[in-house]
Amino acid sequence: MAYYFAKTVDMPFDAAIEAVTAALAERGFGVLTTIDVQATMKKKIDADMPPYTILGACNPGFAFEALQAEDKIGTMLPCNVIVRATEDGKVEVAAVDPVASMQAVGSSALGKIAGEVQQRLKDTVDSL
């Protein structure tokens, strides 16, 4: 089973981040964290790499349900969505598949929640 969903889009990198953030919001997600991996790698180890951003997306209702079902599930939250520049000048957007990640936990209650979140994240990526 793949652990992510992805789509390549033909738009500027910053526009892709804005489009992903808006698409997530339409499906009840907010972006809690934004990690500029490119800038971090340059600063920490002086490594150059193409633009790469990790968005930590959270749907508060689903996150609360998941925390009620399994109190350690916070180790897997928020749902990460990446936006990265590709070698051909396009941008790839990929989101974690929560169903794949929740399989390790083995909770039927979490499985139901993960299925609902999975569909929203798939819809987000597909909408771009």
N, C-alpha and C positions, 0 to 999 in steps of 0.2 A: 504494500500500500504506500502510495506517495504521501509525504508528510506536508505537502504544500499544494496550493493552486497558483498558477501563474499566467500572465498574459503580457505580451509585448505591445507597447503602444508607440505611436509615432507623434510625440509631442516633446517640447522642451522639458528638461528635468524638473525645474521648479513648478511648471504648470502641472506636471504629473503628480507632484506632492499635493498641490492644491486640489486637483481632481479626485485623488484618493481620499483626502480628508473630507471633502464634500460628500463623496459617495458613502463613506463610512457613516457620516452624520445622518444621511438619509435613512440609514438602517439602524439607527439608535446607538452608534458608537461614538465615543469621543476619543481624542488622541491625548493620552496622559503623558507620554514621553516622546521626544524626538531626539534621536541619536545620529549625529553627522559622523558616520564611520570614516569617511574620507579625511575630514579635519582631525579626528581623534588619532588616526594612524599616523598622520603627518606630525602631529604634535608629540605623540608619545614615543614613536620609534623612527621618525623621519622617513616613513614609507609613503611613496606616491601610489595612488590608486584612483580609478574613476569614481565619480560621484556615487555614493551609496548611503542611503538613509534608512534607519529602522524607526518605524512608527509603532509605539505601544498603544494599541487600540483596546478600548474597554466599553462594554455595554453594561452599565451598572446593575440593571435588573438581573441579567444572566450571571454576572459575577457574584452577586449576592446569593442567588440560588445555589451556585456552585460551592460557595464558601459554607453554606448551610449543610450541604450534602457531604462535604469533605473539607475539614478545616485546614489541611495542608495544601490545598489546591492552589493557594496563592503562589506557590513555587512555580506554577505554570502560567501565571497571569502577569501582565495582560497578553492579549493575542498580538503577536508581532506581524507586521506587514512591512515588507521591504520595497524600496524604490531604488533601482540601480541602473546606472547608465551601461549600455551594452557597447560592444566594440563597433557595431555597425551604425552608431549614432542614434539608436532608439533607446527606449526605456522599458525595463522589465519591472512589473509589479507582481509580487508574490506574497501570499498570506499563508500562515500556518494552518494546517488542517487540524482543528481541535479534536475531531474524532480519532485521528491517528495518535495524537498525543495522549488522549484520555484512556486509550486502551491499556496503557501501563498501570493505570489505577484500578481498573476492574470493577467499577461501580456502575450499576444499571441506572441509578439516578443521574450520575454525571454523564452517562452515555446519551440520555435523552436531551439534556441541556446542550451537550457538545453537538448533537445533531442539528439543533436549532441554530446554534452559533455558526456551525459549518455552512448551512444554507445561506445565512446572511453574508458571510465572508465570500462565499462563491459568487453570490449575486453582486457584491461590491466589485470584485475583480472583473467579472463578466460585463459589468456596466461601463467599463472604461473604453 
